[in-house]
């Protein structure tokens, strides 16, 4: 890890900023043709999207998903996409008809 930090330190080719600035939709939408690609864990037939849990089990933490998607679609020629695996585990679909365990 030290090797990575040594490479990053004072490297003019790398810019590092705080998350609140990087994930700010007002900053993101300044990019032309911005494409936001976010993963989701489940999508039901009504269009509800779950990005943090599978059924009632917490699977991952909250990130900047909504911020990057909003910023992208507000920018010139931008769009937001979601991708999902075909299955969460053997014989478990990531596309249930509806969620009933909320």
PyMOL commands that place a pseudoatom at each C-alpha (Angstrom):
pseudoatom trace, name=CA, resn=UNK, resi=1, chain=A, elem=C, hetatm=0, pos=[0.000, 0.000, 0.000]
pseudoatom trace, name=CA, resn=UNK, resi=2, chain=A, elem=C, hetatm=0, pos=[2.878, 2.371, 0.728]
pseudoatom trace, name=CA, resn=UNK, resi=3, chain=A, elem=C, hetatm=0, pos=[4.030, 1.990, -2.875]
pseudoatom trace, name=CA, resn=UNK, resi=4, chain=A, elem=C, hetatm=0, pos=[0.603, 3.201, -4.090]
pseudoatom trace, name=CA, resn=UNK, resi=5, chain=A, elem=C, hetatm=0, pos=[0.600, 6.214, -1.751]
pseudoatom trace, name=CA, resn=UNK, resi=6, chain=A, elem=C, hetatm=0, pos=[4.154, 7.094, -2.756]
pseudoatom trace, name=CA, resn=UNK, resi=7, chain=A, elem=C, hetatm=0, pos=[3.074, 7.011, -6.418]
pseudoatom trace, name=CA, resn=UNK, resi=8, chain=A, elem=C, hetatm=0, pos=[-0.002, 9.177, -5.697]
pseudoatom trace, name=CA, resn=UNK, resi=9, chain=A, elem=C, hetatm=0, pos=[1.872, 11.722, -3.574]
pseudoatom trace, name=CA, resn=UNK, resi=10, chain=A, elem=C, hetatm=0, pos=[2.447, 14.927, -5.563]
pseudoatom trace, name=CA, resn=UNK, resi=11, chain=A, elem=C, hetatm=0, pos=[1.630, 13.138, -8.843]
pseudoatom trace, name=CA, resn=UNK, resi=12, chain=A, elem=C, hetatm=0, pos=[0.366, 15.840, -11.212]
pseudoatom trace, name=CA, resn=UNK, resi=13, chain=A, elem=C, hetatm=0, pos=[-1.441, 13.187, -13.333]
pseudoatom trace, name=CA, resn=UNK, resi=14, chain=A, elem=C, hetatm=0, pos=[-3.759, 12.291, -10.415]
pseudoatom trace, name=CA, resn=UNK, resi=15, chain=A, elem=C, hetatm=0, pos=[-6.447, 14.457, -8.885]
pseudoatom trace, name=CA, resn=UNK, resi=16, chain=A, elem=C, hetatm=0, pos=[-8.085, 13.409, -5.622]
pseudoatom trace, name=CA, resn=UNK, resi=17, chain=A, elem=C, hetatm=0, pos=[-11.094, 15.271, -4.219]
pseudoatom trace, name=CA, resn=UNK, resi=18, chain=A, elem=C, hetatm=0, pos=[-13.553, 14.857, -1.346]
pseudoatom trace, name=CA, resn=UNK, resi=19, chain=A, elem=C, hetatm=0, pos=[-16.574, 12.623, -1.974]
pseudoatom trace, name=CA, resn=UNK, resi=20, chain=A, elem=C, hetatm=0, pos=[-19.041, 15.452, -1.342]
pseudoatom trace, name=CA, resn=UNK, resi=21, chain=A, elem=C, hetatm=0, pos=[-17.551, 17.343, -4.312]
pseudoatom trace, name=CA, resn=UNK, resi=22, chain=A, elem=C, hetatm=0, pos=[-16.992, 14.326, -6.602]
pseudoatom trace, name=CA, resn=UNK, resi=23, chain=A, elem=C, hetatm=0, pos=[-20.571, 13.046, -6.056]
pseudoatom trace, name=CA, resn=UNK, resi=24, chain=A, elem=C, hetatm=0, pos=[-22.217, 16.472, -6.343]
pseudoatom trace, name=CA, resn=UNK, resi=25, chain=A, elem=C, hetatm=0, pos=[-24.777, 16.319, -9.210]
pseudoatom trace, name=CA, resn=UNK, resi=26, chain=A, elem=C, hetatm=0, pos=[-23.994, 19.969, -10.048]
pseudoatom trace, name=CA, resn=UNK, resi=27, chain=A, elem=C, hetatm=0, pos=[-20.355, 19.017, -10.674]
pseudoatom trace, name=CA, resn=UNK, resi=28, chain=A, elem=C, hetatm=0, pos=[-21.186, 15.782, -12.509]
pseudoatom trace, name=CA, resn=UNK, resi=29, chain=A, elem=C, hetatm=0, pos=[-23.636, 17.429, -14.921]
pseudoatom trace, name=CA, resn=UNK, resi=30, chain=A, elem=C, hetatm=0, pos=[-20.877, 19.724, -16.215]
pseudoatom trace, name=CA, resn=UNK, resi=31, chain=A, elem=C, hetatm=0, pos=[-19.531, 16.720, -18.158]
pseudoatom trace, name=CA, resn=UNK, resi=32, chain=A, elem=C, hetatm=0, pos=[-20.910, 16.362, -21.690]
pseudoatom trace, name=CA, resn=UNK, resi=33, chain=A, elem=C, hetatm=0, pos=[-22.212, 12.883, -22.610]
pseudoatom trace, name=CA, resn=UNK, resi=34, chain=A, elem=C, hetatm=0, pos=[-21.713, 11.637, -19.044]
pseudoatom trace, name=CA, resn=UNK, resi=35, chain=A, elem=C, hetatm=0, pos=[-22.793, 8.016, -18.584]
pseudoatom trace, name=CA, resn=UNK, resi=36, chain=A, elem=C, hetatm=0, pos=[-23.512, 6.807, -15.072]
pseudoatom trace, name=CA, resn=UNK, resi=37, chain=A, elem=C, hetatm=0, pos=[-23.263, 3.014, -14.774]
pseudoatom trace, name=CA, resn=UNK, resi=38, chain=A, elem=C, hetatm=0, pos=[-24.421, 1.716, -11.402]
pseudoatom trace, name=CA, resn=UNK, resi=39, chain=A, elem=C, hetatm=0, pos=[-24.929, -1.821, -10.215]
pseudoatom trace, name=CA, resn=UNK, resi=40, chain=A, elem=C, hetatm=0, pos=[-28.102, -3.020, -8.597]
pseudoatom trace, name=CA, resn=UNK, resi=41, chain=A, elem=C, hetatm=0, pos=[-28.862, -6.222, -6.762]
pseudoatom trace, name=CA, resn=UNK, resi=42, chain=A, elem=C, hetatm=0, pos=[-32.538, -6.683, -7.586]
pseudoatom trace, name=CA, resn=UNK, resi=43, chain=A, elem=C, hetatm=0, pos=[-35.184, -5.169, -9.847]
pseudoatom trace, name=CA, resn=UNK, resi=44, chain=A, elem=C, hetatm=0, pos=[-38.843, -6.177, -9.641]
pseudoatom trace, name=CA, resn=UNK, resi=45, chain=A, elem=C, hetatm=0, pos=[-41.405, -6.091, -12.455]
pseudoatom trace, name=CA, resn=UNK, resi=46, chain=A, elem=C, hetatm=0, pos=[-42.751, -2.733, -11.266]
pseudoatom trace, name=CA, resn=UNK, resi=47, chain=A, elem=C, hetatm=0, pos=[-39.331, -1.126, -11.712]
pseudoatom trace, name=CA, resn=UNK, resi=48, chain=A, elem=C, hetatm=0, pos=[-38.267, -0.894, -8.073]
pseudoatom trace, name=CA, resn=UNK, resi=49, chain=A, elem=C, hetatm=0, pos=[-34.492, -1.166, -7.742]
pseudoatom trace, name=CA, resn=UNK, resi=50, chain=A, elem=C, hetatm=0, pos=[-32.551, -2.447, -4.723]
pseudoatom trace, name=CA, resn=UNK, resi=51, chain=A, elem=C, hetatm=0, pos=[-28.885, -1.553, -4.570]
pseudoatom trace, name=CA, resn=UNK, resi=52, chain=A, elem=C, hetatm=0, pos=[-28.037, -2.296, -0.963]
pseudoatom trace, name=CA, resn=UNK, resi=53, chain=A, elem=C, hetatm=0, pos=[-29.899, -5.443, 0.089]
pseudoatom trace, name=CA, resn=UNK, resi=54, chain=A, elem=C, hetatm=0, pos=[-31.041, -8.838, -1.118]
pseudoatom trace, name=CA, resn=UNK, resi=55, chain=A, elem=C, hetatm=0, pos=[-34.483, -9.572, 0.316]
pseudoatom trace, name=CA, resn=UNK, resi=56, chain=A, elem=C, hetatm=0, pos=[-34.138, -8.257, 3.890]
pseudoatom trace, name=CA, resn=UNK, resi=57, chain=A, elem=C, hetatm=0, pos=[-30.379, -8.858, 4.252]
pseudoatom trace, name=CA, resn=UNK, resi=58, chain=A, elem=C, hetatm=0, pos=[-28.022, -5.870, 3.992]
pseudoatom trace, name=CA, resn=UNK, resi=59, chain=A, elem=C, hetatm=0, pos=[-25.449, -6.683, 1.300]
pseudoatom trace, name=CA, resn=UNK, resi=60, chain=A, elem=C, hetatm=0, pos=[-23.552, -3.454, 0.632]
pseudoatom trace, name=CA, resn=UNK, resi=61, chain=A, elem=C, hetatm=0, pos=[-23.311, 0.128, 1.815]
pseudoatom trace, name=CA, resn=UNK, resi=62, chain=A, elem=C, hetatm=0, pos=[-24.759, 3.353, 0.512]
pseudoatom trace, name=CA, resn=UNK, resi=63, chain=A, elem=C, hetatm=0, pos=[-22.725, 5.089, -2.154]
pseudoatom trace, name=CA, resn=UNK, resi=64, chain=A, elem=C, hetatm=0, pos=[-23.133, 7.943, -4.608]
pseudoatom trace, name=CA, resn=UNK, resi=65, chain=A, elem=C, hetatm=0, pos=[-25.447, 6.022, -6.953]
pseudoatom trace, name=CA, resn=UNK, resi=66, chain=A, elem=C, hetatm=0, pos=[-28.291, 8.512, -7.003]
pseudoatom trace, name=CA, resn=UNK, resi=67, chain=A, elem=C, hetatm=0, pos=[-25.947, 11.510, -7.163]
pseudoatom trace, name=CA, resn=UNK, resi=68, chain=A, elem=C, hetatm=0, pos=[-24.064, 10.223, -10.208]
pseudoatom trace, name=CA, resn=UNK, resi=69, chain=A, elem=C, hetatm=0, pos=[-27.258, 9.134, -11.984]
pseudoatom trace, name=CA, resn=UNK, resi=70, chain=A, elem=C, hetatm=0, pos=[-28.950, 12.506, -11.380]
pseudoatom trace, name=CA, resn=UNK, resi=71, chain=A, elem=C, hetatm=0, pos=[-25.862, 14.442, -12.463]
pseudoatom trace, name=CA, resn=UNK, resi=72, chain=A, elem=C, hetatm=0, pos=[-25.501, 12.379, -15.636]
pseudoatom trace, name=CA, resn=UNK, resi=73, chain=A, elem=C, hetatm=0, pos=[-29.096, 12.767, -16.831]
pseudoatom trace, name=CA, resn=UNK, resi=74, chain=A, elem=C, hetatm=0, pos=[-29.073, 16.502, -16.041]
pseudoatom trace, name=CA, resn=UNK, resi=75, chain=A, elem=C, hetatm=0, pos=[-25.975, 17.065, -18.176]
pseudoatom trace, name=CA, resn=UNK, resi=76, chain=A, elem=C, hetatm=0, pos=[-25.880, 17.587, -21.925]
pseudoatom trace, name=CA, resn=UNK, resi=77, chain=A, elem=C, hetatm=0, pos=[-26.544, 14.253, -23.702]
pseudoatom trace, name=CA, resn=UNK, resi=78, chain=A, elem=C, hetatm=0, pos=[-25.995, 12.290, -20.475]
pseudoatom trace, name=CA, resn=UNK, resi=79, chain=A, elem=C, hetatm=0, pos=[-27.705, 9.109, -19.366]
pseudoatom trace, name=CA, resn=UNK, resi=80, chain=A, elem=C, hetatm=0, pos=[-27.867, 6.706, -16.462]
pseudoatom trace, name=CA, resn=UNK, resi=81, chain=A, elem=C, hetatm=0, pos=[-27.714, 2.919, -16.652]
pseudoatom trace, name=CA, resn=UNK, resi=82, chain=A, elem=C, hetatm=0, pos=[-28.117, 0.126, -14.140]
pseudoatom trace, name=CA, resn=UNK, resi=83, chain=A, elem=C, hetatm=0, pos=[-26.557, -3.290, -14.425]
pseudoatom trace, name=CA, resn=UNK, resi=84, chain=A, elem=C, hetatm=0, pos=[-27.472, -6.401, -12.493]
pseudoatom trace, name=CA, resn=UNK, resi=85, chain=A, elem=C, hetatm=0, pos=[-26.164, -9.946, -12.269]
pseudoatom trace, name=CA, resn=UNK, resi=86, chain=A, elem=C, hetatm=0, pos=[-28.495, -12.655, -13.592]
pseudoatom trace, name=CA, resn=UNK, resi=87, chain=A, elem=C, hetatm=0, pos=[-28.559, -14.442, -10.216]
pseudoatom trace, name=CA, resn=UNK, resi=88, chain=A, elem=C, hetatm=0, pos=[-27.615, -13.522, -6.674]
pseudoatom trace, name=CA, resn=UNK, resi=89, chain=A, elem=C, hetatm=0, pos=[-26.916, -17.128, -5.643]
pseudoatom trace, name=CA, resn=UNK, resi=90, chain=A, elem=C, hetatm=0, pos=[-27.841, -20.557, -7.061]
pseudoatom trace, name=CA, resn=UNK, resi=91, chain=A, elem=C, hetatm=0, pos=[-31.589, -20.754, -7.822]
pseudoatom trace, name=CA, resn=UNK, resi=92, chain=A, elem=C, hetatm=0, pos=[-32.163, -17.162, -6.620]
pseudoatom trace, name=CA, resn=UNK, resi=93, chain=A, elem=C, hetatm=0, pos=[-33.329, -14.596, -9.160]
pseudoatom trace, name=CA, resn=UNK, resi=94, chain=A, elem=C, hetatm=0, pos=[-32.424, -10.920, -9.072]
pseudoatom trace, name=CA, resn=UNK, resi=95, chain=A, elem=C, hetatm=0, pos=[-35.700, -10.189, -10.891]
pseudoatom trace, name=CA, resn=UNK, resi=96, chain=A, elem=C, hetatm=0, pos=[-38.528, -11.161, -8.496]
pseudoatom trace, name=CA, resn=UNK, resi=97, chain=A, elem=C, hetatm=0, pos=[-42.138, -10.376, -9.560]
pseudoatom trace, name=CA, resn=UNK, resi=98, chain=A, elem=C, hetatm=0, pos=[-42.496, -8.078, -6.508]
pseudoatom trace, name=CA, resn=UNK, resi=99, chain=A, elem=C, hetatm=0, pos=[-40.866, -7.558, -3.143]
pseudoatom trace, name=CA, resn=UNK, resi=100, chain=A, elem=C, hetatm=0, pos=[-43.002, -8.817, -0.326]
pseudoatom trace, name=CA, resn=UNK, resi=101, chain=A, elem=C, hetatm=0, pos=[-40.550, -8.756, 2.560]
pseudoatom trace, name=CA, resn=UNK, resi=102, chain=A, elem=C, hetatm=0, pos=[-40.151, -5.078, 3.355]
for i in range(1, 102): cmd.bond("trace and resi %d" % i, "trace and resi %d" % (i + 1))
show_as sticks, trace
zoom trace
